[in-house]
Amino acid sequence: MFLESLKETLTELEGLIYWPWLIPVLFGTGILLTLRTRFIQVRKMGAALSMVFRGVMGRDDTSLKQGDITPFQALSTALAATVGLGNIAGVATAVAWGGPGAVFWMWMTALCGMATIYAESLLAIKFRTVAEDGSMAGGPMYYLSKGLKSRGLGKTLALVFALTGSVACLLGTGNMMQSNSIATSFQTSFGMPFWISGLMIALLTGMVTIGGIKRIGIVAEKLVPAMIFIYIGAAFFILLLNVGEIPAKLWLIVRSAFQPSAAGGGAVGMSVVMAMRFGVSRGILSNEAGLGSSPIAHGAAKEDDPDRQGILAMNGVFIDTIVVCTMTALVILTAGDWTSGKEPTDIVAGAFQNVIPHGHYIVAVCALLFGFSTLLGWSYYGEQCIQYLLGIRVVKFYRYLFVLLVFCGAVIKVEVVFSIGTISNAFMALPNLIGLVLLSGVVAEIATTGKRSP
């Protein structure tokens, strides 16, 4: 009874936060940065993809450059955090609650988000600092406090970001939501009790995160390409078998974004606002552009050119949303039942099962890999937020607390955890978006002239 009441309250609060204020602010910031950088996501996409291929081949140029991890490891860490359960359960939630049109608004979020993540990562390199232990510290806390002309405003926004980011990392997006979705998937596929899944996930997370960003970067560099290949390969096989349905489903996505679409079975039609709300909120949850999280990873890169790291960072949003989320959505629409009312992860598992014998096992394994990788990335984000607030001495305590909450998240009702995640994301994004608008001139100068201003 209490959880149902809490779920309703959080869902209502989530609606009030995302519409009417956060969605326009998010899109407005992305459009502003797109215009001021002269469509950087179009002009430099070829260069961005080329940098990824060089990173995969181990050809990152890190000679004599300050930082903790290679640029590709930084991208892998950011991708580890973004390519998570949002790409499975998050997409299913968006489609189930917002209709097929929600996918269109996820695309729009990603398109604007590529310019946003470029700006975030550029600023992370430009304004980063050296921490007490000699490691690099970058992200919104530093470009807000050091970059804004009004130091009082900058420090206030930095503190708000660090505080809300800490909450999101410990209680929402980066922790409990991931372990919750993994545990749900394993319970459905293997009948595994939630507490056993939680214990397993917590132990695996602790084995990596206790070692800090260098160990996280090494693991992410190997894990992320492998897990994306497995998931995309299985999804591509399903879409290949249903290739004739894809054009109609793509048209359904576009059409439903601008007009109500009946959910089927006599259910009430979903409004355009609902499609936009769930598409954008789950889009942010998935690719994190504008949230301020990914630049924390990029700030640790062995790179001295802000423009180069910004260009490389655009790949994160492209891969996460345009590639992985789109494939998940098309699998659900062509092979699944998005009106079934099942749990989000179960909707995707059902779609895989309908085409591939025992396909739900693939979803369960990918849920583990995606969720685990996200836990690694977000553990570092939270660590940096806590370090900014309280100093480096609390980092070790934070790492153990993070692992403990991974276990706790596995046994909480999924809708409650998702709502906590999206609400904390919103409050985390606000100070970051304000800073991006105020610093857009700095971003524009570097993006359009190539000059690395002092």
C-alpha positions in Angstrom: 0.0 0.0 0.0 2.8 2.4 1.0 4.8 1.6 -2.2 1.7 2.1 -4.4 1.1 5.5 -2.8 4.8 6.4 -3.1 4.8 5.3 -6.8 1.8 7.6 -7.6 3.3 10.6 -5.8 6.7 10.2 -7.5 5.1 9.7 -10.9 3.0 12.9 -10.5 6.1 14.8 -9.3 8.1 13.4 -12.3 5.4 14.8 -14.6 5.5 18.2 -13.0 9.2 18.4 -13.3 9.7 17.3 -16.9 6.7 19.2 -18.3 6.5 22.1 -18.8 9.9 23.3 -17.7 12.7 20.8 -18.1 11.9 19.6 -21.6 11.9 23.1 -23.1 15.1 24.0 -21.2 16.8 20.8 -22.3 15.8 21.2 -26.0 16.5 25.0 -25.9 20.0 24.4 -24.6 20.7 21.8 -27.2 19.4 24.0 -30.0 21.4 27.0 -28.8 24.6 24.9 -28.7 23.8 23.4 -32.1 23.5 26.9 -33.6 26.5 28.4 -31.8 28.8 25.5 -32.7 27.5 25.6 -36.3 26.0 22.1 -36.2 29.0 20.5 -34.8 27.2 17.1 -34.6 26.9 17.2 -38.4 30.2 18.9 -39.4 32.4 16.7 -37.2 30.6 13.3 -37.1 33.0 11.8 -39.6 35.9 12.9 -37.5 34.2 11.6 -34.4 33.7 8.1 -35.8 37.3 8.0 -37.1 38.5 8.8 -33.6 36.5 5.8 -32.2 38.1 3.4 -34.7 41.5 4.6 -33.8 40.7 4.1 -30.1 39.4 0.6 -30.7 42.7 -0.2 -32.5 44.7 1.2 -29.5 46.0 4.2 -31.5 45.0 7.0 -29.0 47.8 9.6 -29.0 48.4 10.1 -25.3 52.1 10.9 -25.4 53.1 13.6 -22.9 49.5 14.4 -22.1 48.2 14.9 -18.6 45.3 12.6 -17.4 44.4 9.3 -15.8 43.0 7.2 -18.7 43.2 7.3 -22.5 40.6 9.3 -24.5 39.0 6.0 -25.7 38.9 4.7 -22.1 37.2 7.9 -21.1 34.6 7.4 -23.9 34.2 3.7 -22.8 33.7 4.8 -19.2 31.0 7.3 -20.3 29.4 4.7 -22.6 29.6 2.1 -19.8 27.5 4.6 -17.8 25.1 5.5 -20.6 24.6 2.2 -22.4 22.7 0.6 -19.5 19.3 -0.6 -18.5 17.9 2.6 -20.0 18.6 1.0 -23.4 16.4 -2.0 -22.5 14.0 -1.2 -19.7 14.1 2.5 -20.3 13.1 2.2 -23.9 10.3 -0.3 -23.1 9.0 2.1 -20.4 9.0 5.0 -22.9 7.1 3.0 -25.5 4.7 1.4 -23.0 3.8 4.6 -21.2 4.3 7.2 -24.0 3.4 5.2 -27.1 5.6 4.6 -30.2 5.9 8.4 -30.6 8.2 8.5 -27.5 10.9 7.0 -29.7 10.9 10.0 -32.0 11.4 12.3 -29.1 14.3 10.1 -27.9 15.8 10.8 -31.3 15.3 14.5 -31.0 16.9 14.4 -27.5 19.9 12.6 -29.0 20.3 15.0 -32.0 20.4 18.0 -29.7 22.3 16.1 -27.1 25.2 15.5 -29.4 26.0 19.2 -29.4 25.3 19.3 -25.7 27.7 16.5 -24.8 30.3 18.1 -27.1 30.1 21.3 -25.0 30.1 19.5 -21.7 33.2 17.4 -22.5 35.1 20.4 -24.1 34.5 22.4 -20.9 35.5 19.4 -18.7 38.9 19.3 -20.3 39.3 23.1 -20.3 38.5 23.7 -16.7 39.6 20.5 -15.0 42.0 20.5 -12.1 44.4 18.2 -10.3 43.0 16.6 -7.1 44.9 16.1 -3.9 46.1 12.6 -4.8 47.4 13.8 -8.2 44.5 12.4 -10.3 42.5 14.6 -12.7 39.2 16.0 -11.6 36.8 17.4 -14.2 33.1 17.9 -14.8 30.3 20.4 -14.1 31.6 21.1 -10.6 34.7 22.6 -12.0 33.6 24.4 -15.2 30.7 25.9 -13.2 32.9 27.1 -10.3 35.9 28.1 -12.4 34.4 29.1 -15.8 31.5 31.5 -14.9 32.3 35.2 -14.5 30.2 35.3 -11.4 32.2 33.1 -9.0 29.4 33.2 -6.4 26.8 31.9 -8.9 29.3 29.4 -10.2 30.1 27.9 -6.8 26.4 27.8 -5.9 25.5 25.9 -9.1 28.5 23.6 -8.6 27.4 22.7 -5.1 23.8 22.0 -6.2 25.1 19.8 -9.0 27.5 17.9 -6.7 24.8 17.4 -4.1 22.0 16.2 -6.5 24.6 14.2 -8.5 25.6 12.4 -5.3 21.9 11.5 -4.6 21.4 10.3 -8.2 24.6 8.2 -8.1 23.7 6.5 -4.8 19.9 6.2 -4.9 18.7 6.7 -8.5 20.0 6.3 -12.0 23.5 5.2 -11.4 22.9 2.6 -8.7 19.6 1.2 -7.5 17.8 1.4 -10.8 20.4 -0.7 -12.5 20.6 -3.5 -9.8 16.8 -3.5 -9.7 16.4 -4.1 -13.4 19.1 -6.8 -13.4 17.5 -8.6 -10.5 14.1 -8.4 -12.2 15.5 -9.9 -15.4 17.3 -12.7 -13.6 14.2 -13.5 -11.6 12.1 -13.7 -14.8 14.6 -15.7 -16.8 16.2 -18.0 -14.2 13.9 -17.8 -11.2 16.7 -16.4 -9.2 15.7 -14.7 -5.9 16.2 -11.0 -5.8 18.6 -11.1 -2.8 20.9 -13.6 -4.6 21.1 -11.4 -7.7 21.7 -8.3 -5.5 24.5 -10.0 -3.7 26.2 -11.2 -6.9 25.9 -7.7 -8.5 27.2 -6.0 -5.4 30.3 -8.3 -5.3 31.1 -7.8 -8.9 30.8 -4.1 -8.6 33.0 -3.9 -5.6 35.7 -5.9 -7.2 36.1 -3.1 -9.9 35.0 0.1 -8.3 37.2 -0.2 -5.1 40.2 0.2 -7.5 39.1 3.6 -8.7 39.0 5.2 -12.2 42.1 3.4 -13.7 40.6 0.0 -13.0 37.2 1.1 -14.2 38.7 2.5 -17.4 40.5 -0.8 -18.1 37.4 -2.9 -17.5 35.1 -0.6 -19.5 37.5 -0.5 -22.5 37.1 -4.3 -22.9 33.5 -4.7 -21.6 31.6 -2.0 -23.5 32.5 -3.0 -27.1 31.8 -6.7 -26.3 28.4 -6.1 -24.7 27.2 -3.7 -27.4 28.2 -6.2 -30.1 26.3 -9.1 -28.4 23.1 -7.0 -28.0 23.2 -5.4 -31.4 23.9 -8.7 -33.1 20.9 -10.4 -31.5 18.6 -7.4 -32.2 19.9 -7.2 -35.8 19.0 -10.9 -36.3 15.4 -10.3 -35.1 15.0 -7.2 -37.3 16.4 -9.0 -40.3 13.7 -11.7 -39.9 11.1 -8.9 -39.6 12.6 -6.5 -42.1 9.3 -6.1 -44.0 7.7 -4.5 -40.9 10.4 -2.0 -40.2 9.2 0.8 -42.6 5.7 0.7 -41.2 7.0 0.8 -37.6 9.2 3.7 -38.4 6.3 5.6 -39.8 4.2 4.6 -36.7 7.0 6.2 -34.6 7.0 9.5 -36.5 3.2 9.7 -36.8 2.6 8.9 -33.2 4.9 11.7 -32.1 2.5 14.3 -33.4 -0.9 12.7 -32.8 -2.5 10.5 -30.1 -2.1 6.8 -30.7 -4.4 4.2 -29.3 -2.6 1.8 -27.1 -4.8 -1.1 -28.2 -7.3 -3.2 -26.4 -9.6 -0.3 -25.7 -6.9 1.6 -23.7 -7.1 5.4 -23.6 -5.1 7.0 -26.4 -1.8 8.6 -25.4 -1.3 12.3 -26.0 1.5 14.0 -27.8 2.6 15.5 -24.5 2.9 12.0 -22.9 4.9 10.8 -25.9 7.2 13.8 -25.6 7.5 13.6 -21.8 8.4 9.9 -21.7 10.6 10.1 -24.8 12.6 13.0 -23.5 12.8 11.8 -19.9 13.9 8.3 -20.9 16.2 9.8 -23.6 18.0 11.7 -20.9 18.0 8.7 -18.7 19.7 6.7 -21.5 22.2 9.1 -23.2 22.6 11.5 -20.3 23.4 14.5 -22.6 22.8 17.7 -20.6 22.8 15.8 -17.3 26.4 16.6 -16.6 27.5 13.1 -15.8 29.5 12.0 -18.8 31.9 15.0 -18.8 33.2 13.8 -15.4 34.6 10.7 -17.2 35.9 12.8 -20.1 37.6 15.1 -17.7 40.0 12.3 -16.7 41.2 11.7 -20.3 44.8 12.0 -21.4 44.0 14.9 -23.7 45.0 18.5 -23.8 42.7 19.6 -26.7 39.2 20.4 -25.5 37.8 20.3 -29.0 39.1 16.8 -29.7 37.7 15.3 -26.6 34.3 17.1 -27.3 34.2 15.6 -30.8 35.0 12.1 -29.5 32.4 12.4 -26.8 29.6 12.9 -29.4 29.9 9.2 -30.2 28.5 8.3 -26.8 25.1 9.8 -27.6 25.1 8.5 -31.1 25.8 4.9 -30.2 23.6 4.9 -27.1 20.4 6.4 -28.5 20.5 6.5 -32.3 21.9 2.9 -32.6 21.1 0.9 -29.5 17.8 2.5 -28.3 16.4 2.5 -31.8 17.2 -1.2 -32.3 15.5 -2.0 -28.9 12.4 0.0 -29.9 12.1 -1.6 -33.3 12.5 -5.1 -31.8 9.7 -4.3 -29.3 7.4 -2.9 -32.0 8.0 -5.7 -34.6 8.2 -8.7 -32.3 6.9 -7.8 -28.9 3.7 -6.6 -27.1 4.3 -3.1 -25.8 0.6 -3.0 -24.5 0.9 -6.1 -22.3 1.4 -4.2 -19.1 4.4 -6.3 -18.1 7.5 -5.0 -16.4 9.7 -3.1 -18.8 12.6 -5.6 -19.0 10.0 -8.4 -19.5 8.6 -6.6 -22.5 12.0 -6.7 -24.2 12.6 -10.3 -23.1 9.3 -11.3 -24.5 10.1 -9.8 -27.9 13.4 -11.7 -28.1 11.7 -14.9 -26.9 9.1 -14.6 -29.7 11.8 -14.8 -32.4 14.8 -16.5 -30.8 14.3 -19.8 -28.8 15.3 -19.0 -25.2 15.9 -15.4 -26.4 15.0 -14.1 -22.9 18.3 -15.5 -21.8 20.1 -13.1 -24.1 18.2 -10.2 -22.6 19.0 -11.4 -19.1 22.8 -11.6 -19.9 22.7 -8.2 -21.7 20.8 -6.7 -18.7 23.6 -7.9 -16.4 26.3 -6.5 -18.7 24.5 -3.2 -19.4 23.6 -2.7 -15.8 27.0 -3.7 -14.5 28.8 -1.3 -16.8 26.5 1.5 -15.8 27.2 0.8 -12.1 30.9 1.2 -12.9 30.6 4.5 -14.6 28.2 6.1 -12.1 30.3 4.9 -9.2 33.0 7.2 -10.5 30.6 10.1 -11.1 29.3 9.9 -7.6 32.9 9.6 -6.2 33.8 12.8 -7.9 30.7 14.6 -6.7 31.3 13.5 -3.1 35.0 14.4 -3.4 34.1 17.9 -4.5 31.7 18.3 -1.5 33.6 16.6 1.3 37.2 16.0 0.1 39.2 13.0 -0.9 39.2 11.4 2.5 35.6 10.2 2.2 36.1 8.5 -1.1 36.8 5.1 0.3 33.8 5.2 2.5 31.7 6.3 -0.5 32.9 3.3 -2.5 31.7 0.8 0.1 28.4 2.6 0.6 27.8 2.5 -3.2 28.3 -1.3 -3.2 25.9 -1.7 -0.2 23.2 0.3 -2.0 23.6 -1.8 -5.1 22.4 -4.7 -3.1 19.5 -2.7 -1.6 18.3 -1.6 -5.0 17.8 -5.1 -6.1 14.8 -5.6 -3.8 12.8 -2.3 -4.4 9.8 -2.0 -6.7 11.0 -1.0 -10.1 8.6 1.8 -10.9 9.6 3.6 -7.7 13.3 3.3 -8.6 12.8 4.5 -12.1 10.9 7.6 -10.8 13.6 8.4 -8.3 16.2 8.1 -11.1 14.4 10.5 -13.5 13.6 13.0 -10.7 17.1 13.2 -9.5 18.3 13.4 -13.1 16.2 16.5 -13.5 17.6 18.3 -10.5 21.1 17.3 -11.5 20.6 18.7 -15.0 19.3 22.1 -14.1 22.5 23.7 -12.7 24.5 22.1 -15.5 22.2 23.5 -18.2 22.4 27.0 -16.8 26.1 26.8 -16.9 26.2 25.5 -20.4 24.1 28.4 -21.6 26.3 31.0 -19.8 29.5 29.3 -21.1 28.2 28.8 -24.7 30.4 31.6 -25.9 33.5 29.8 -24.7 32.3 26.6 -26.5 31.4 28.5 -29.7 34.9 30.1 -29.9 36.7 26.8 -29.7 34.2 24.9 -31.9 34.2 27.5 -34.7 37.8 28.7 -34.7 39.7 25.7 -33.3 41.5 28.1 -30.9 42.1 26.8 -27.4 41.5 30.0 -25.5 43.6 30.3 -22.3 
